[in-house]
Amino acid sequence: MTRTLVASATREIVIGFDQPFCVIGERINPTGRKKLAAEMNAGDFSTVEKDVLAQVAAGATMLDVNAGVTAVNPNETEPPLLVKTLEIVQSLTDVPLSIDSSVTAAIEAGLQVAKGRPLVNSVTGETEKLEAILPLIKKYDVPVVAISNDETGISEDPDVRFEVARKIVQHAADYGIPAHDIVVDPLVMPIGAMGTAGQQVFKLLRRLREELKVNTTCGLSNISFGLPHRHGINAAFIPMVIAAGMTSAIMNPCRPQEMEAVRGANVLTGADPNCSEWIMTYRDHKPAGAAAAAAPASGDSGAGRRRGGREGRRRAGA
């Protein structure tokens, strides 16, 4: 059984087909978050700190850490900022981390300060990228996310994306990197733009599990991009990709609907023995609006009025 070990200084987790689904918190990422990017650029990490604590409290298994605040001189600006961000995150939590950058120098700088065995996010099938990143993966003995695109771009054909994944796994083997340290991202397309996106990723996941025997991940919210009420689509998508073989996802753990889907899927796949995690999390759970629905319309509760009615009838018949 394929198992990918990821660790902090004090905690180990395993990504695997027989393990609970690995939730990689996505919030420490300034991409598309202008306010966060401006804060980080100015040396203000207050939002980063809040996002760390909120994601861990919500149940994140790992945290993805990205410091790509600008496209201006990223080879110079991103490495020290990523190092600072990683140090702050590690001071607040002991969950394992994913070092997320498209800048090779930033990844290496991050690997030098990251404790334990972080996940590197990411490498693609482009030859130049493989030759830059895979030596670092071997040197630091860490797992890596492999994104299924190459010099030709992102193919709409899932069979082409599978072959790119195969190429990365084989190329990694040439460096002595085992397949269990490759976590493939099959690239989830937006369902609103491509109606077969869901079917494509389910097919890809089954092949990646059965033929390459690798663990998998994705940017989960890509599936709902451009649609209203995105979290409903995301929550439906989660148990379906888990059933198809996906073992982790980069997602927002602070969305209760999506985390309920993860935990429910863990129960149904047997990754939550005796429903222990589900019971511990939800034993005192009250659905939204339940309190309001149960509130009395007047000073007396409905139950009290019914009891009064029954008692009154008994007294009248006595």
Buried (B, 14 or more C-beta within 10 A) or exposed (E): EBBBBBBBEEBEBBBBBEBBBBBBBBBBBBEEBEEBBEBBBEEEBEBBBEBBEBBBEBBBBBBBBBBBBBEEEBEEBBBEBBBBBBEBBBEBBBBBBBBBBBBBBBBBBBBEBBBBBBBBBBBBBBEEBBEBBBBBBBEBEBBBBBBBBBEEEBBEEBEBBBBBBBBBBEBBEEBEBEBBBBBBBBBBBBBBEEEEBBEBBBBBBEBBBEEBEBBBBBBBBBBBBEBEEBBEBBBBBBBBBBBBBBBBBBBBBBBBEBBBBBBBBBBEBEBBEEBEBBEEBEEEEEEEEEEEEEEEEEEEEEEEEEEEEEEEEEEEEE
